[in-house]
Amino acid sequence: MASDPTAEQILAEITAMLVETVGDEFLLADEVTLATTFNEDLALESIEFVALAELLQQRYGSAVDLIAFLAEKDMEEILAMTVGDLVSHIAGPPAPAGVVATAPAG
């Protein structure tokens, strides 16, 4: 069974997607951190968000739907969104403390 990607791996993959989307002449991979904002720091345009959404779906499948993720946010949240917010969304919520997965009875 494959392990889930770590936040560090997801950040590296998103960074590569961003460089592919906006071009390495505008973005150096070492400039992207979890605190990097899509609006202020990267100045991503809507068409670039669409391109990023397509790359995310190719990599992670339907489990990661950037458009639906953005649709759940108000305009201020979208403008303030960081790469770390997207990494957390992809990584998924951590299991609640004390909860142990069990096989269904059957």
Secondary structure, DSSP 4 states (H G I P E B T S, - for coil): -PPPPPHHHHHHHHHHHHHHHH-TTT--GGG--TT-BTTTTT---HHHHHHHHHHHHHHHGGG--HHHHHHTS-HHHHHH-BHHHHHHHHH-PPPPTT----PPP-
